[in-house]
């Protein structure tokens, strides 16, 4: 089977420098010798066969199980070499194209996210130890794409800018009733409550996030105006002035988009507005990466805009603004990956070596998808009425400037500590 893999790599890798150590003691070189320089070693014949037939799933599994290693470079530099040669879409052999079509056919079954199934899917990922997320997230535990206003912005600064950017689009007034669908550990909702005096309700299906978000609200004296519920958004029946949803839509599933936007239309007051922040793909509809679906986000799916917009229209909502964030998530994932690797021994103490390899592949693969493939982030602003939003986009920048002034008055900024000491890199306290 090494012959099949050799044939594929020989056609695929035209630039860069890849050396492969096969199990039959053959060493083959691919590319033109330019950086990056990567050495891939196979330790089992089964890994050679599996990766040749189904690289989308088996590359990650073989790395996770220790059947391949990188004496020179790492999994990230290997993915960089592959994607810089293939562009947005990897060249596929006939059997790989057949696998991709088969996965797309079974996509509706994989994304039947009923109330009970959605809860189980969320728990698989978000109810991992809170200590794990402390090892690579910013102090506010923002687990979604940050907004880098400058290349020099730290992760914490960029996550604060993301909250500010969304708040500016929402035009929040004191005492506005605000719903945060998929509230995470509460950071965005608490920003709305503390800085803008909004009355916030957040919903999550993660027990861990539910507990931590409410603990944070109580510790900050905000529990009377920021409450977080362990509840599915589909079970809510009150109306809100503003709705935000950040990093949750990826878990809805394509078969539930109509249900999602119909519920949003019911929950949003006639003069209200919503900002939906989600990962998207810049090309045609596809299927979830099989490694991500199996090990990281069961039931998840990254949509093309062409799959989303018709359901917004059918729900009777007006699209008032769409913004595409291109490389912001690549930079966010880079920061997460580097911080996780700096704290890898701590993660291994929480779980084991196999888990660390799985998480390293998840972060490296995700960053690669945003940097070299077809992943991006979109922010869609929605309303019932066109008049609910100002005529030009100037109000966003004006509101961000106002919010920055409020932040400097409300928060006490302190000097940052070394970047790999994540828990001490406090932007404000």
Order of alpha helices (4+ residues) and beta strands (2+ residues): alpha-beta-beta-beta-alpha-alpha-beta-alpha-alpha-alpha-alpha-alpha-alpha-beta-alpha-beta-alpha-beta-beta-alpha-beta-beta-alpha-beta-alpha-alpha-alpha-beta-alpha
